[in-house]
């Protein structure tokens, strides 16, 4: 029995895919071991979203080969897809498998192992480029079924792959290809099986889930969510990152009519300045974004609105940054993920003039992170004195006392003092105040 160590880099979609790969390996009898142990095979699911992500992918691949020079090191995913020439020259990599070939990893690996055993010679790590497909042309959705995840209470379900947006800073359309949606019946089948296995919450994830269904006749995101809502035993449906343009009155009211849908909306913004948005090739104005937020707040009572913001995008002046800062203050988010622009070779933004200095990026990032802390605390403050419903996830010891921690539907973290293991149970209680900077404490009811 050969041992396999796996490591994931990057997004929730990568994490989902590596969980599925691990299950396929286990079903074939491979022994899964921790990544820091000596293994016969190392599989690294790589990321390429920034130059830093590329470097981290290379570092993990080289670390694996150093841990066991005789092991088979398998590079999988986005870094492989966009950096084929580099991958082929890298002596730490024995086998390279691109995106949309992950479902075939086990048979590809076993063919490689057979050839290595029989030939005892250097083997083409891409099998004549057959393991790295051309994602510049239309391809079908790569179906993989997940039976369990590392998280015991919340399951991520991948519903689509690819992106057609071509934001000027982003390499992902080249790494993942065009939009392809998963068949609704496959999504429902997987979700039902996960609920049967005990999961109470599912999170819909993908590269660009707002595009779900554009390539499938009669399918769209709201219709899929309605089908999921009918699964008996499923308590919560949480949505991954959304494009603001998907928020119409019909869409928002449709979600509000489905009580299992969590009022937690991650609307990707990137900048609050129209000139910057135009250079980013984002397809909306700041005013349109604000209208979408206000629409959600008309339909929901205190929805959690979260976002992503990039500081220091090429050409971002002090004036443009101030426009963004003022816009963020106006919107008043629950949480903001603030990123310093990272130049990614192969994108249009990497070739733009007026690249912003790192020290300016850091200064602007710190300003927005300070604003984020203020806004986040203000949002959490709203729940103090109110009844909250919390999906308990894991125990914690804080100041010598035993607690269970979990999240509300709005994804506010809450702690309950108890000796009881309440993992994967939904508990109702009253939020009494803050515990530290980012967590509320509750008293149980009933």
Secondary structure by P-SEA (a helix, b strand, c coil): cbbbbbbbcccaaaaaaaaaaaaaaaaabbbbbcccccccbbbbbcccccaaaaaaaaaaaaaaaaacccbbbbbbcaaaaacaaaaaacccccbbbccccccaaaaaaaaaaaaaaccccccccccccccccccccccccbbbbbcccccccbbbbbcbbbbccccccccccccccccccccaaaaaaaaaaaaaacccbbbbbcccccccccccccccaaaaaaaaaaccccccccccccccccccaaaaaaaaaccccccccccccccccaaaaaaacccccaaaaaaaaaaaaaaccccccccccccccccccaaaaaaaaaaaaaacccccccccbbbbcccccccccccccaaaaaaaaaaaaaaaaaaaaaaaaaaccbbbbbbccccccccccccccccccccbbbbbbcccccccbbbbbbbcccccccbbbbbbcc
